[in-house]
Amino acid sequence: MRAHVPGAFWAFANSWRDIFKNGVCDHALKELCRLYVSRSVRCDYCGNQRSIKAAGAGLIEDDVKDLLNFEKSTRYSERQKAALAYAEAITWRLATDDAFWERMYRHFSEPELVELGCFIALTMGQQSWLRLLNIEHHQVLAGTSASMAPGFESEGLAAAVQVFKQLLGKAKHKEGEGRSMTSIRYFLVALAFVAVRALAQDATSYPSKPIRIIVPFTPGSATDIVARLVGDKLNAPGVSRSSSRIAPGRVARSALHRRRKRIRTAIRWRWFPPATW
């Protein structure tokens, strides 16, 4: 996109090299701040990428999980928390006082604060722009898994993660209505697992035949809703609904009954406690 204006392309590329990849402040710390901004502005495109250089310096995936709750987390050092507080103040335009700046200067030199502030502002601006453009992963440089976070290495896995998020959103909605969530939660996890396993297969070899999902519950039920979501992502031709007594017979008579039965067995016995049925 930036290459449409060569000056814009090189201005960003050189800045990214000089104050993110290189510079006076340690790179892994800047990567934490970048990911904090991603969580804050909700830029999934940038938030689902990882710095290989930061990983080589010891930054692990678990370090990303507590970013929005960094002050109370035990994962981060005082220097890391100070950097994240700096990112928080810039991102959310928080008021600062003498205690805030004393904290900053306790952990960083003035050149480090200048560089870190410039970088946070740079990544916040470009992430806000990318979110506005709504660019999906693997639309650019398709076929490569370079620098992608776990679960986003391929287009299929990324789509499966999106299904999982939709399912959790449905679960929260139902929970807000005061409905019992025990069986629905287990079912969401089971369907997400099936979706990930199916979508992770090589698209050229799987599925080689149409997929049909048989739902042993009535239309409009929570089970039916999540089955539709998964079916859409799997390009299933349709969702058949039957009673809990009829569905097993339909699966058994199917030409693909072995595969269908395996999925059903995984859902019912491996993921669901019998008391929820």
Summary of the structure (lengths in Angstrom):
residues: 277
radius of gyration: 23.4
end to end distance: 51.8
largest distance: 74.0
contacts: 771
relative contact order: 0.08
helix: 64%
strand: 4%
